[in-house]
């Protein structure tokens, strides 16, 4: 397992485990460069939006960054690697050349918003282009998406800790027809852990899955009943739970119902034990730019890193 040390201008840094965090950030950062290069001669105002922006840097391990056990659903996951996924995305966006016209960093924690404010000092030439919004990511994104996007284009990095994202937020992003979305879908860290082997799922978990997937037919998609004969001649019903592949395909099809284009093969992010944590998914909102955007994203997603 490779390890890197991330440092900032203030001398902060930390050791973090697993090359999948770097893999994800490298991929999105490379897309940003390609995106800005492709759109540099267009009249649109180009923006970068980072939900769950953290501190801007990968500088610390926190216990799920202050999230409650209800928010994560599985408190044990707070002690593992996923909390380091997001740090660093804001800084990478600010270093992208050509520069974006605006940067919106969304973070719920007041303390981390204060740390994000330091980015204005570290990137003085971009200080006036940086917006820091303290608030709940779903509400902030929906508010942004409700504005007039005719003369604007953006890349949105929707990078949740667990299952915080709601489907109505994804729909709002798609409706702008102006935003390219990179999204971490909580495959193993969330959805798969809520699908019990018995098929008996608590109502609160069902509600969380409904909010994430935008409909309630997922149960029929993720479970099936098979009958097999027994020694006594009577058939025995057995509940078969969906694989992570089935769950991933279902979500990609859901994205295709609202976006102009969706990458068919998202990147599977694995932890150090080779267990799937997330799918790094890509969707493009504008029909005119869909072919070019998908060509770039598909190339990056297929790269061996």
Helices and strands as residue ranges (DSSP letters): E 3-7, E 13-17, H 20-39, E 45-51, G 64-66, H 69-72, G 75-79, G 82-84, H 89-94, E 102-107, H 110-117, H 119-122, G 124-129, E 130-134, H 137-145, E 152-158, H 167-175, E 179-185, I 187-191, H 192-194, H 203-213, H 218-222, E 223-229, E 235-241, H 244-256, E 261-262, E 267-270, E 276-284, G 287-289, H 290-302
